[in-house]
Amino acid sequence: MRLSGILIGLISFAIIGLFHPVVIKCEYYFGARVWPAFLAAGIGFLLLSLLPDSVIVSSTLGVLGFTCLWSIGELREQRRRVERGWFPENPNRKKRG
């Protein structure tokens, strides 16, 4: 019996769950302008996912990469949620524009 599919699913679930508060905190402290860091991390993880022989490690890196890329859009959505009043705005961060 192979449990690798279940393990990859569990790891994917954990990574996606972890990134929800990461996006919220990043938007709070840095705003949506931090998106290039998510882009670089996403591309980096995707490139790294090509190297391991282990399917689990490669899949984990691939999920991390695509989650970072997905987070770029989520940063913009989080900014809209803050504008709607659904999340608090950082009073110490200066507004741009």
C-alpha positions in Angstrom: 0.0 0.0 0.0 1.3 3.4 -0.9 0.6 6.3 1.4 2.5 8.9 -0.6 -0.7 10.4 -2.1 -2.2 10.9 1.3 1.0 12.4 2.6 1.3 14.8 -0.3 -2.4 15.8 0.2 -1.7 16.4 3.9 1.4 18.4 3.2 -0.5 20.4 0.5 -3.3 21.1 3.0 -0.8 22.3 5.6 1.0 24.6 3.2 -2.2 26.2 1.9 -3.4 26.6 5.5 -0.1 28.1 6.6 -0.2 30.7 3.8 -3.5 32.2 4.7 -2.1 34.0 7.8 1.2 34.6 6.0 -0.6 36.6 3.3 -2.7 38.5 6.0 0.5 39.4 8.0 2.5 40.4 4.9 -0.3 42.7 3.7 -0.6 44.2 7.2 3.1 44.9 7.6 4.3 45.5 4.1 1.2 46.0 1.9 0.7 44.4 -1.5 4.1 45.7 -2.7 5.8 42.6 -1.2 4.5 40.6 -4.2 7.9 40.4 -5.9 9.2 38.3 -2.9 6.3 35.8 -3.5 7.2 35.7 -7.2 10.8 35.0 -6.6 10.1 32.4 -4.0 7.5 30.8 -6.2 9.8 30.5 -9.2 12.6 29.3 -6.9 10.5 26.6 -5.3 9.3 25.5 -8.7 12.8 25.2 -10.1 14.0 23.4 -7.0 11.1 20.9 -7.4 12.7 19.7 -10.6 15.8 18.4 -8.7 14.8 15.8 -6.1 14.4 12.1 -6.9 11.7 11.8 -4.1 8.2 12.3 -5.4 7.1 13.6 -2.0 9.9 16.2 -1.8 9.4 17.3 -5.4 5.6 17.6 -4.9 6.1 19.6 -1.7 8.4 22.0 -3.4 6.0 22.3 -6.3 3.0 23.0 -4.0 5.1 25.6 -2.2 6.0 27.2 -5.5 2.4 27.4 -6.8 1.2 28.6 -3.4 3.6 31.4 -3.4 2.5 32.4 -6.9 -1.2 32.2 -5.9 -0.4 34.4 -2.9 0.4 37.3 -5.2 -3.3 37.5 -6.2 -4.3 36.9 -2.6 -2.3 39.9 -1.5 -4.3 42.1 -3.8 -7.5 40.5 -2.6 -6.4 41.0 1.0 -5.9 44.7 0.3 -9.5 44.9 -0.9 -10.7 43.1 2.2 -8.9 45.7 4.3 -10.5 48.5 2.3 -13.9 47.0 2.9 -13.2 46.9 6.6 -13.1 43.1 6.9 -9.6 43.1 8.3 -7.7 45.8 10.2 -5.4 48.3 8.5 -2.0 48.8 9.9 -2.1 52.4 11.4 1.7 52.6 11.4 2.1 52.0 7.7 2.0 55.1 5.5 -0.4 54.9 2.6 1.1 55.2 -0.9 -0.3 57.5 -3.5 
